Amino acid sequence: MALDPSVNIGRKAWLPCSHCSHRDGLYLLDSDANMVHVQCPQCHKVWWIDTGNGVGRRSRDADGPPWPAQSA
């Protein structure tokens, strides 16, 4: 898996990778409340993390979006 094309190497979430134990920060792709969408620069895994800070939405599936898609 390659790096997500939207990766900005200047935006990092200072959390360890739970998949490969990389400790130098994850690329921050997106965020919503206490949920952050990240990619590991070492193993390239992409997932949502509930940081547990503040009040926010809760994930049903850690690898999927943190909330159901809104229908039009």
N, C-alpha and C positions, 0 to 999 in steps of 0.2 A: 504494500500500500504506500502510495506517495503522499507527500504533504498536501494538505487541503489547499487549493488555489487561493483561498481567502486569507491564508496565514499572513499575519504581520509579525515579523520576528521581534519587533519592539514591544509587542503586547504579550505579557506573560502572567500566568497565574502561578504564584509561588507555592505550589503543592507538589508532592511526589507523585509519580506515576504508579498507580495501583496494579499495573500489568507487568512492568519490567523493572520497577524500583528506581527509575531515573529520578534524580533529586535536584536537578538544576533548573526547574521550572517548566511548566507546560505552556504551549502556545494557547492564548485565549482567543477563541473564535467568536464567541457570543456570550451574553449573559442576560439573565432576567431574574430580578430579586436576588435570592441567595443561590440560584442555580447558575453554574458556569459551564459552557460548552468548550471543551479543550481538546488539544491534540498533543501527544507526546512527541518531542523532536527525535527521540531515539527509536522507539518501536512503531511510531506513527499511528497508534490506536487513537480513535476519536470517540468521545463519550461525554455525557452530561454528569456533573458532580453537584450534589447538594452540599454546599459549604457549611450549612448549619448556622450561619450568621444571619440574624434578622428574621423577619417573617417573610415567607415566600411560598411558592408552589412546591409540592412534593412530587417526586418522580414515581411512576408506577413501574417503569423499566429503566434501569440505570444506563442502558445503551441507546435508548430511544429518546425522543423529545420529552421534556419534563411535563408536558400537558397535552391533552388531546387537541387535534387540529380543529380550528374553528370552521364550521360549515357556513357557506354564504346563504 
